[in-house]
Amino acid sequence: MEIDTPVKSPCILVCAIEPESGHCYGCGRSRDEIASWINFSTTERDMIMDELPDRVAKLERRPRRITRRARLRGEVKRRDTLDLSS
């Protein structure tokens, strides 16, 4: 009887793709790598996982969403209009 071993995955459940690089903000994988992850050999997964910390470090972070609660506390100003000054 063969025992299935769990597949190693870098996923941290922060699944959003950065448009410039095409890599996930959470794990650093591309869409193709994410979709094919289960089909990769252990060696292929390990090679990709070795590259991921550098990829994630290079991703431009998305600005945090401004919540109504933060605006009410006065932490940020509301951005209702397009700022054309810059």
Gaussian input, Z-matrix of N, CA and C with variables (Angstrom, degrees):
# hf/3-21g

backbone

0 1
 N
 C     1     B1
 C     2     B2     1     A1
 N     3     B3     2     A2     1     D1
 C     4     B4     3     A3     2     D2
 C     5     B5     4     A4     3     D3
 N     6     B6     5     A5     4     D4
 C     7     B7     6     A6     5     D5
 C     8     B8     7     A7     6     D6
 N     9     B9     8     A8     7     D7
 C    10    B10     9     A9     8     D8
 C    11    B11    10    A10     9     D9
 N    12    B12    11    A11    10    D10
 C    13    B13    12    A12    11    D11
 C    14    B14    13    A13    12    D12
 N    15    B15    14    A14    13    D13
 C    16    B16    15    A15    14    D14
 C    17    B17    16    A16    15    D15
 N    18    B18    17    A17    16    D16
 C    19    B19    18    A18    17    D17
 C    20    B20    19    A19    18    D18
 N    21    B21    20    A20    19    D19
 C    22    B22    21    A21    20    D20
 C    23    B23    22    A22    21    D21
 N    24    B24    23    A23    22    D22
 C    25    B25    24    A24    23    D23
 C    26    B26    25    A25    24    D24
 N    27    B27    26    A26    25    D25
 C    28    B28    27    A27    26    D26
 C    29    B29    28    A28    27    D27
 N    30    B30    29    A29    28    D28
 C    31    B31    30    A30    29    D29
 C    32    B32    31    A31    30    D30
 N    33    B33    32    A32    31    D31
 C    34    B34    33    A33    32    D32
 C    35    B35    34    A34    33    D33
 N    36    B36    35    A35    34    D34
 C    37    B37    36    A36    35    D35
 C    38    B38    37    A37    36    D36
 N    39    B39    38    A38    37    D37
 C    40    B40    39    A39    38    D38
 C    41    B41    40    A40    39    D39
 N    42    B42    41    A41    40    D40
 C    43    B43    42    A42    41    D41
 C    44    B44    43    A43    42    D42
 N    45    B45    44    A44    43    D43
 C    46    B46    45    A45    44    D44
 C    47    B47    46    A46    45    D45
 N    48    B48    47    A47    46    D46
 C    49    B49    48    A48    47    D47
 C    50    B50    49    A49    48    D48
 N    51    B51    50    A50    49    D49
 C    52    B52    51    A51    50    D50
 C    53    B53    52    A52    51    D51
 N    54    B54    53    A53    52    D52
 C    55    B55    54    A54    53    D53
 C    56    B56    55    A55    54    D54
 N    57    B57    56    A56    55    D55
 C    58    B58    57    A57    56    D56
 C    59    B59    58    A58    57    D57
 N    60    B60    59    A59    58    D58
 C    61    B61    60    A60    59    D59
 C    62    B62    61    A61    60    D60
 N    63    B63    62    A62    61    D61
 C    64    B64    63    A63    62    D62
 C    65    B65    64    A64    63    D63
 N    66    B66    65    A65    64    D64
 C    67    B67    66    A66    65    D65
 C    68    B68    67    A67    66    D66
 N    69    B69    68    A68    67    D67
 C    70    B70    69    A69    68    D68
 C    71    B71    70    A70    69    D69
 N    72    B72    71    A71    70    D70
 C    73    B73    72    A72    71    D71
 C    74    B74    73    A73    72    D72
 N    75    B75    74    A74    73    D73
 C    76    B76    75    A75    74    D74
 C    77    B77    76    A76    75    D75
 N    78    B78    77    A77    76    D76
 C    79    B79    78    A78    77    D77
 C    80    B80    79    A79    78    D78
 N    81    B81    80    A80    79    D79
 C    82    B82    81    A81    80    D80
 C    83    B83    82    A82    81    D81
 N    84    B84    83    A83    82    D82
 C    85    B85    84    A84    83    D83
 C    86    B86    85    A85    84    D84
 N    87    B87    86    A86    85    D85
 C    88    B88    87    A87    86    D86
 C    89    B89    88    A88    87    D87
 N    90    B90    89    A89    88    D88
 C    91    B91    90    A90    89    D89
 C    92    B92    91    A91    90    D90
 N    93    B93    92    A92    91    D91
 C    94    B94    93    A93    92    D92
 C    95    B95    94    A94    93    D93
 N    96    B96    95    A95    94    D94
 C    97    B97    96    A96    95    D95
 C    98    B98    97    A97    96    D96
 N    99    B99    98    A98    97    D97
 C   100   B100    99    A99    98    D98
 C   101   B101   100   A100    99    D99
 N   102   B102   101   A101   100   D100
 C   103   B103   102   A102   101   D101
 C   104   B104   103   A103   102   D102
 N   105   B105   104   A104   103   D103
 C   106   B106   105   A105   104   D104
 C   107   B107   106   A106   105   D105
 N   108   B108   107   A107   106   D106
 C   109   B109   108   A108   107   D107
 C   110   B110   109   A109   108   D108
 N   111   B111   110   A110   109   D109
 C   112   B112   111   A111   110   D110
 C   113   B113   112   A112   111   D111
 N   114   B114   113   A113   112   D112
 C   115   B115   114   A114   113   D113
 C   116   B116   115   A115   114   D114
 N   117   B117   116   A116   115   D115
 C   118   B118   117   A117   116   D116
 C   119   B119   118   A118   117   D117
 N   120   B120   119   A119   118   D118
 C   121   B121   120   A120   119   D119
 C   122   B122   121   A121   120   D120
 N   123   B123   122   A122   121   D121
 C   124   B124   123   A123   122   D122
 C   125   B125   124   A124   123   D123
 N   126   B126   125   A125   124   D124
 C   127   B127   126   A126   125   D125
 C   128   B128   127   A127   126   D126
 N   129   B129   128   A128   127   D127
 C   130   B130   129   A129   128   D128
 C   131   B131   130   A130   129   D129
 N   132   B132   131   A131   130   D130
 C   133   B133   132   A132   131   D131
 C   134   B134   133   A133   132   D132
 N   135   B135   134   A134   133   D133
 C   136   B136   135   A135   134   D134
 C   137   B137   136   A136   135   D135
 N   138   B138   137   A137   136   D136
 C   139   B139   138   A138   137   D137
 C   140   B140   139   A139   138   D138
 N   141   B141   140   A140   139   D139
 C   142   B142   141   A141   140   D140
 C   143   B143   142   A142   141   D141
 N   144   B144   143   A143   142   D142
 C   145   B145   144   A144   143   D143
 C   146   B146   145   A145   144   D144
 N   147   B147   146   A146   145   D145
 C   148   B148   147   A147   146   D146
 C   149   B149   148   A148   147   D147
 N   150   B150   149   A149   148   D148
 C   151   B151   150   A150   149   D149
 C   152   B152   151   A151   150   D150
 N   153   B153   152   A152   151   D151
 C   154   B154   153   A153   152   D152
 C   155   B155   154   A154   153   D153
 N   156   B156   155   A155   154   D154
 C   157   B157   156   A156   155   D155
 C   158   B158   157   A157   156   D156
 N   159   B159   158   A158   157   D157
 C   160   B160   159   A159   158   D158
 C   161   B161   160   A160   159   D159
 N   162   B162   161   A161   160   D160
 C   163   B163   162   A162   161   D161
 C   164   B164   163   A163   162   D162
 N   165   B165   164   A164   163   D163
 C   166   B166   165   A165   164   D164
 C   167   B167   166   A166   165   D165
 N   168   B168   167   A167   166   D166
 C   169   B169   168   A168   167   D167
 C   170   B170   169   A169   168   D168
 N   171   B171   170   A170   169   D169
 C   172   B172   171   A171   170   D170
 C   173   B173   172   A172   171   D171
 N   174   B174   173   A173   172   D172
 C   175   B175   174   A174   173   D173
 C   176   B176   175   A175   174   D174
 N   177   B177   176   A176   175   D175
 C   178   B178   177   A177   176   D176
 C   179   B179   178   A178   177   D177
 N   180   B180   179   A179   178   D178
 C   181   B181   180   A180   179   D179
 C   182   B182   181   A181   180   D180
 N   183   B183   182   A182   181   D181
 C   184   B184   183   A183   182   D182
 C   185   B185   184   A184   183   D183
 N   186   B186   185   A185   184   D184
 C   187   B187   186   A186   185   D185
 C   188   B188   187   A187   186   D186
 N   189   B189   188   A188   187   D187
 C   190   B190   189   A189   188   D188
 C   191   B191   190   A190   189   D189
 N   192   B192   191   A191   190   D190
 C   193   B193   192   A192   191   D191
 C   194   B194   193   A193   192   D192
 N   195   B195   194   A194   193   D193
 C   196   B196   195   A195   194   D194
 C   197   B197   196   A196   195   D195
 N   198   B198   197   A197   196   D196
 C   199   B199   198   A198   197   D197
 C   200   B200   199   A199   198   D198
 N   201   B201   200   A200   199   D199
 C   202   B202   201   A201   200   D200
 C   203   B203   202   A202   201   D201
 N   204   B204   203   A203   202   D202
 C   205   B205   204   A204   203   D203
 C   206   B206   205   A205   204   D204
 N   207   B207   206   A206   205   D205
 C   208   B208   207   A207   206   D206
 C   209   B209   208   A208   207   D207
 N   210   B210   209   A209   208   D208
 C   211   B211   210   A210   209   D209
 C   212   B212   211   A211   210   D210
 N   213   B213   212   A212   211   D211
 C   214   B214   213   A213   212   D212
 C   215   B215   214   A214   213   D213
 N   216   B216   215   A215   214   D214
 C   217   B217   216   A216   215   D215
 C   218   B218   217   A217   216   D216
 N   219   B219   218   A218   217   D217
 C   220   B220   219   A219   218   D218
 C   221   B221   220   A220   219   D219
 N   222   B222   221   A221   220   D220
 C   223   B223   222   A222   221   D221
 C   224   B224   223   A223   222   D222
 N   225   B225   224   A224   223   D223
 C   226   B226   225   A225   224   D224
 C   227   B227   226   A226   225   D225
 N   228   B228   227   A227   226   D226
 C   229   B229   228   A228   227   D227
 C   230   B230   229   A229   228   D228
 N   231   B231   230   A230   229   D229
 C   232   B232   231   A231   230   D230
 C   233   B233   232   A232   231   D231
 N   234   B234   233   A233   232   D232
 C   235   B235   234   A234   233   D233
 C   236   B236   235   A235   234   D234
 N   237   B237   236   A236   235   D235
 C   238   B238   237   A237   236   D236
 C   239   B239   238   A238   237   D237
 N   240   B240   239   A239   238   D238
 C   241   B241   240   A240   239   D239
 C   242   B242   241   A241   240   D240
 N   243   B243   242   A242   241   D241
 C   244   B244   243   A243   242   D242
 C   245   B245   244   A244   243   D243
 N   246   B246   245   A245   244   D244
 C   247   B247   246   A246   245   D245
 C   248   B248   247   A247   246   D246
 N   249   B249   248   A248   247   D247
 C   250   B250   249   A249   248   D248
 C   251   B251   250   A250   249   D249
 N   252   B252   251   A251   250   D250
 C   253   B253   252   A252   251   D251
 C   254   B254   253   A253   252   D252
 N   255   B255   254   A254   253   D253
 C   256   B256   255   A255   254   D254
 C   257   B257   256   A256   255   D255

   B1=1.4530
   B2=1.5254
   B3=1.3205
   B4=1.4517
   B5=1.5277
   B6=1.3203
   B7=1.4645
   B8=1.5166
   B9=1.3327
   B10=1.4631
   B11=1.5138
   B12=1.3136
   B13=1.4597
   B14=1.5160
   B15=1.3140
   B16=1.4579
   B17=1.5264
   B18=1.3276
   B19=1.4519
   B20=1.5209
   B21=1.3370
   B22=1.4590
   B23=1.5220
   B24=1.3236
   B25=1.4573
   B26=1.5221
   B27=1.3330
   B28=1.4607
   B29=1.5300
   B30=1.3131
   B31=1.4636
   B32=1.5297
   B33=1.3475
   B34=1.4652
   B35=1.5290
   B36=1.3378
   B37=1.4662
   B38=1.5243
   B39=1.3322
   B40=1.4644
   B41=1.5218
   B42=1.3145
   B43=1.4576
   B44=1.5185
   B45=1.3251
   B46=1.4592
   B47=1.5205
   B48=1.3177
   B49=1.4591
   B50=1.5275
   B51=1.3225
   B52=1.4675
   B53=1.5209
   B54=1.3393
   B55=1.4691
   B56=1.5327
   B57=1.3083
   B58=1.4638
   B59=1.5247
   B60=1.3180
   B61=1.4636
   B62=1.5233
   B63=1.3385
   B64=1.4596
   B65=1.5133
   B66=1.3436
   B67=1.4627
   B68=1.5240
   B69=1.3197
   B70=1.4551
   B71=1.5268
   B72=1.3333
   B73=1.4690
   B74=1.5209
   B75=1.3085
   B76=1.4568
   B77=1.5145
   B78=1.3358
   B79=1.4703
   B80=1.5182
   B81=1.3268
   B82=1.4587
   B83=1.5193
   B84=1.3368
   B85=1.4617
   B86=1.5221
   B87=1.3374
   B88=1.4582
   B89=1.5277
   B90=1.3261
   B91=1.4720
   B92=1.5251
   B93=1.3319
   B94=1.4707
   B95=1.5263
   B96=1.3307
   B97=1.4662
   B98=1.5212
   B99=1.3182
   B100=1.4693
   B101=1.5283
   B102=1.3394
   B103=1.4670
   B104=1.5254
   B105=1.3164
   B106=1.4673
   B107=1.5207
   B108=1.3170
   B109=1.4664
   B110=1.5224
   B111=1.3058
   B112=1.4641
   B113=1.5296
   B114=1.3423
   B115=1.4644
   B116=1.5275
   B117=1.3310
   B118=1.4582
   B119=1.5186
   B120=1.3219
   B121=1.4600
   B122=1.5325
   B123=1.2987
   B124=1.4676
   B125=1.5238
   B126=1.3197
   B127=1.4646
   B128=1.5243
   B129=1.3326
   B130=1.4714
   B131=1.5309
   B132=1.3309
   B133=1.4734
   B134=1.5207
   B135=1.3283
   B136=1.4665
   B137=1.5260
   B138=1.3431
   B139=1.4684
   B140=1.5254
   B141=1.3235
   B142=1.4644
   B143=1.5251
   B144=1.3334
   B145=1.4637
   B146=1.5238
   B147=1.3297
   B148=1.4657
   B149=1.5264
   B150=1.3336
   B151=1.4679
   B152=1.5287
   B153=1.3162
   B154=1.4626
   B155=1.5280
   B156=1.3256
   B157=1.4658
   B158=1.5335
   B159=1.3300
   B160=1.4673
   B161=1.5181
   B162=1.3238
   B163=1.4683
   B164=1.5283
   B165=1.3232
   B166=1.4682
   B167=1.5280
   B168=1.3223
   B169=1.4678
   B170=1.5271
   B171=1.3242
   B172=1.4648
   B173=1.5310
   B174=1.3190
   B175=1.4682
   B176=1.5165
   B177=1.3155
   B178=1.4584
   B179=1.5205
   B180=1.3047
   B181=1.4654
   B182=1.5155
   B183=1.3200
   B184=1.4561
   B185=1.5179
   B186=1.3463
   B187=1.4625
   B188=1.5174
   B189=1.3052
   B190=1.4590
   B191=1.5155
   B192=1.2977
   B193=1.4584
   B194=1.5220
   B195=1.3215
   B196=1.4602
   B197=1.5215
   B198=1.2995
   B199=1.4602
   B200=1.5251
   B201=1.2951
   B202=1.4677
   B203=1.5303
   B204=1.3157
   B205=1.4604
   B206=1.5435
   B207=1.3232
   B208=1.4741
   B209=1.5214
   B210=1.3361
   B211=1.4712
   B212=1.5209
   B213=1.3318
   B214=1.4617
   B215=1.5304
   B216=1.3208
   B217=1.4625
   B218=1.5226
   B219=1.3451
   B220=1.4529
   B221=1.5141
   B222=1.3199
   B223=1.4629
   B224=1.5171
   B225=1.3143
   B226=1.4629
   B227=1.5153
   B228=1.3102
   B229=1.4583
   B230=1.5137
   B231=1.3066
   B232=1.4574
   B233=1.5134
   B234=1.3241
   B235=1.4575
   B236=1.5249
   B237=1.3374
   B238=1.4609
   B239=1.5167
   B240=1.3192
   B241=1.4505
   B242=1.5099
   B243=1.2994
   B244=1.4474
   B245=1.5112
   B246=1.3108
   B247=1.4614
   B248=1.5205
   B249=1.3226
   B250=1.4513
   B251=1.5174
   B252=1.3256
   B253=1.4527
   B254=1.5243
   B255=1.3095
   B256=1.4651
   B257=1.5004
   A1=109.16
   A2=116.43
   A3=122.18
   A4=109.87
   A5=115.97
   A6=120.72
   A7=108.53
   A8=116.17
   A9=120.70
   A10=109.83
   A11=116.20
   A12=119.98
   A13=107.92
   A14=117.31
   A15=119.30
   A16=110.85
   A17=115.91
   A18=122.12
   A19=108.05
   A20=116.09
   A21=120.52
   A22=108.80
   A23=116.39
   A24=120.31
   A25=110.26
   A26=116.84
   A27=120.53
   A28=112.92
   A29=117.47
   A30=121.61
   A31=110.90
   A32=115.42
   A33=120.91
   A34=111.11
   A35=115.57
   A36=123.15
   A37=113.11
   A38=116.15
   A39=122.52
   A40=104.05
   A41=116.14
   A42=120.91
   A43=111.25
   A44=115.30
   A45=122.46
   A46=107.21
   A47=115.79
   A48=121.42
   A49=110.47
   A50=116.19
   A51=121.91
   A52=107.09
   A53=117.75
   A54=120.74
   A55=114.65
   A56=118.14
   A57=120.73
   A58=112.53
   A59=117.13
   A60=121.19
   A61=112.83
   A62=116.40
   A63=120.20
   A64=113.32
   A65=116.79
   A66=121.22
   A67=110.37
   A68=115.74
   A69=122.60
   A70=110.16
   A71=116.67
   A72=121.17
   A73=111.63
   A74=117.38
   A75=120.86
   A76=114.20
   A77=116.26
   A78=118.96
   A79=113.94
   A80=118.17
   A81=120.89
   A82=114.72
   A83=117.70
   A84=119.42
   A85=111.26
   A86=115.86
   A87=121.25
   A88=108.54
   A89=115.85
   A90=119.31
   A91=111.11
   A92=116.07
   A93=119.48
   A94=111.14
   A95=116.34
   A96=119.59
   A97=111.21
   A98=116.52
   A99=120.48
   A100=109.76
   A101=116.13
   A102=120.31
   A103=112.16
   A104=117.26
   A105=121.03
   A106=113.52
   A107=118.06
   A108=122.13
   A109=112.71
   A110=117.46
   A111=121.59
   A112=111.56
   A113=116.94
   A114=121.25
   A115=113.21
   A116=117.77
   A117=120.91
   A118=110.41
   A119=115.65
   A120=119.84
   A121=108.65
   A122=116.24
   A123=120.94
   A124=110.16
   A125=117.01
   A126=121.57
   A127=111.07
   A128=117.05
   A129=120.84
   A130=110.66
   A131=116.20
   A132=119.36
   A133=110.69
   A134=117.26
   A135=120.38
   A136=111.78
   A137=117.05
   A138=120.38
   A139=111.03
   A140=116.71
   A141=120.97
   A142=109.88
   A143=116.69
   A144=120.13
   A145=112.29
   A146=117.45
   A147=120.47
   A148=111.81
   A149=117.67
   A150=122.61
   A151=112.95
   A152=117.60
   A153=121.20
   A154=115.44
   A155=121.06
   A156=118.82
   A157=112.92
   A158=117.29
   A159=120.19
   A160=111.49
   A161=116.71
   A162=120.57
   A163=110.89
   A164=116.14
   A165=120.71
   A166=110.19
   A167=116.97
   A168=120.90
   A169=111.77
   A170=117.55
   A171=121.79
   A172=113.14
   A173=117.73
   A174=120.24
   A175=110.68
   A176=115.01
   A177=119.73
   A178=107.36
   A179=115.86
   A180=120.31
   A181=111.12
   A182=114.07
   A183=119.74
   A184=108.68
   A185=116.63
   A186=117.32
   A187=110.22
   A188=115.44
   A189=119.15
   A190=109.67
   A191=114.86
   A192=120.94
   A193=108.65
   A194=115.71
   A195=120.20
   A196=108.21
   A197=116.29
   A198=120.29
   A199=110.55
   A200=115.47
   A201=121.32
   A202=109.78
   A203=116.40
   A204=121.17
   A205=110.74
   A206=117.23
   A207=120.69
   A208=110.57
   A209=116.84
   A210=120.06
   A211=110.51
   A212=117.04
   A213=121.05
   A214=111.74
   A215=117.04
   A216=120.53
   A217=111.53
   A218=116.97
   A219=120.66
   A220=114.30
   A221=116.64
   A222=119.67
   A223=112.31
   A224=117.43
   A225=121.72
   A226=109.24
   A227=115.40
   A228=120.15
   A229=109.17
   A230=115.12
   A231=120.68
   A232=109.69
   A233=116.34
   A234=120.90
   A235=108.63
   A236=116.89
   A237=120.09
   A238=112.01
   A239=117.04
   A240=119.99
   A241=111.10
   A242=115.95
   A243=121.74
   A244=109.06
   A245=118.37
   A246=123.10
   A247=107.99
   A248=117.23
   A249=122.33
   A250=112.25
   A251=118.02
   A252=121.30
   A253=113.10
   A254=118.48
   A255=119.20
   A256=112.42
   D1=129.09
   D2=-178.26
   D3=-95.32
   D4=132.70
   D5=179.40
   D6=-97.28
   D7=126.58
   D8=177.55
   D9=-73.89
   D10=128.99
   D11=175.39
   D12=-96.17
   D13=143.77
   D14=-179.07
   D15=-64.19
   D16=146.37
   D17=178.81
   D18=-80.55
   D19=127.40
   D20=176.35
   D21=-65.73
   D22=135.27
   D23=179.39
   D24=-142.16
   D25=139.89
   D26=177.54
   D27=-86.58
   D28=1.33
   D29=-174.80
   D30=-61.21
   D31=131.91
   D32=176.17
   D33=-118.24
   D34=16.21
   D35=177.29
   D36=63.89
   D37=31.45
   D38=170.97
   D39=-117.22
   D40=80.22
   D41=-169.65
   D42=-99.02
   D43=96.38
   D44=175.25
   D45=-152.21
   D46=133.99
   D47=-175.60
   D48=-93.78
   D49=130.06
   D50=175.77
   D51=-76.88
   D52=124.47
   D53=-172.13
   D54=-62.57
   D55=-37.40
   D56=-176.32
   D57=-65.22
   D58=-51.62
   D59=-174.87
   D60=-92.12
   D61=-25.44
   D62=-175.14
   D63=81.19
   D64=14.19
   D65=-179.50
   D66=-103.56
   D67=150.86
   D68=179.61
   D69=-70.92
   D70=135.41
   D71=177.16
   D72=-61.91
   D73=-32.97
   D74=-175.80
   D75=-79.90
   D76=-51.84
   D77=-173.07
   D78=-110.05
   D79=-20.23
   D80=179.05
   D81=91.91
   D82=-2.52
   D83=-179.42
   D84=-81.27
   D85=155.92
   D86=173.66
   D87=-80.82
   D88=167.61
   D89=177.99
   D90=-60.13
   D91=-41.46
   D92=179.83
   D93=-63.45
   D94=-40.38
   D95=178.65
   D96=-65.84
   D97=-40.50
   D98=178.68
   D99=-62.95
   D100=-46.30
   D101=-177.25
   D102=-66.72
   D103=-33.49
   D104=-175.94
   D105=-98.12
   D106=2.12
   D107=-172.16
   D108=-51.86
   D109=-45.13
   D110=-176.54
   D111=-66.27
   D112=-24.32
   D113=-178.17
   D114=-88.99
   D115=-13.66
   D116=179.66
   D117=-72.29
   D118=150.61
   D119=174.01
   D120=-74.34
   D121=165.97
   D122=177.82
   D123=-58.59
   D124=-40.20
   D125=179.45
   D126=-63.55
   D127=-44.06
   D128=178.85
   D129=-63.28
   D130=-43.73
   D131=178.88
   D132=-62.35
   D133=-42.86
   D134=179.48
   D135=-62.91
   D136=-39.58
   D137=178.32
   D138=-63.00
   D139=-43.41
   D140=178.85
   D141=-65.95
   D142=-43.63
   D143=-178.56
   D144=-62.36
   D145=-29.58
   D146=176.47
   D147=-66.43
   D148=-28.72
   D149=-179.27
   D150=-84.18
   D151=-21.20
   D152=-170.03
   D153=-62.02
   D154=-41.60
   D155=-179.95
   D156=-58.16
   D157=-39.25
   D158=177.55
   D159=-67.14
   D160=-40.87
   D161=178.71
   D162=-60.91
   D163=-49.30
   D164=-177.10
   D165=-63.14
   D166=-38.37
   D167=-179.89
   D168=-63.67
   D169=-28.39
   D170=-177.61
   D171=-87.78
   D172=-12.06
   D173=-177.72
   D174=-69.20
   D175=136.83
   D176=175.02
   D177=-78.20
   D178=124.17
   D179=-176.59
   D180=-71.72
   D181=138.58
   D182=175.88
   D183=-72.67
   D184=143.72
   D185=175.54
   D186=-64.49
   D187=144.84
   D188=179.81
   D189=-68.95
   D190=147.79
   D191=178.57
   D192=-68.27
   D193=134.51
   D194=178.96
   D195=-87.46
   D196=118.14
   D197=-177.76
   D198=-90.20
   D199=157.25
   D200=177.86
   D201=-61.04
   D202=-39.18
   D203=-179.14
   D204=-61.42
   D205=-41.35
   D206=178.51
   D207=-65.83
   D208=-39.55
   D209=177.24
   D210=-63.10
   D211=-42.98
   D212=-178.70
   D213=-65.05
   D214=-32.25
   D215=176.69
   D216=-76.53
   D217=-8.02
   D218=179.40
   D219=83.14
   D220=12.92
   D221=-179.00
   D222=-73.64
   D223=-31.53
   D224=179.77
   D225=-140.97
   D226=155.85
   D227=176.88
   D228=-90.34
   D229=151.96
   D230=178.20
   D231=-71.18
   D232=138.83
   D233=-179.97
   D234=-111.06
   D235=76.37
   D236=-179.90
   D237=-86.79
   D238=-28.30
   D239=-175.05
   D240=-112.58
   D241=156.81
   D242=178.43
   D243=-78.21
   D244=125.88
   D245=-179.90
   D246=-87.64
   D247=110.76
   D248=-179.19
   D249=-98.35
   D250=7.56
   D251=-175.99
   D252=-74.02
   D253=-20.05
   D254=-177.51
   D255=-98.93

